[in-house]
Amino acid sequence: MSENLNRPRQIIEYCLAPLALDSKSEAYKDAYRRLDHVIRTYQTELVKAQKPVAVDFSKMRTITINEDAHGQD
C-alpha cells in the first residue's frame, strides 16, 4: 500500500471501500461511527502509553464481512 493512512477518516474510508456501501446509508454511517470510535480510542491509549506501538496487521486473520463485495470467494 503506497498510501499513508494516518488519519481516522482515511483509514475508515479505505476499510469500507471494498464493501461498496452507499455512504448515505444508515449501515455505512453506523459502521463509520463505530470504526471512528475504535480508532480514536486506540489513538488515545497510544498517547497515554507515551511510546510507539507497532501493529502488524499481516498476522491478523482475514474476516469476510460481505461476500458480494469480495466476489463470493
Buried (B, 14 or more C-beta within 10 A) or exposed (E): EEEEEEEBEEBBBEBBEEBEBEEEEEEBEEBBEEBBEEBEEEEEEEEEEEEEEEEEEEEEEEEEEEEEBEEEE
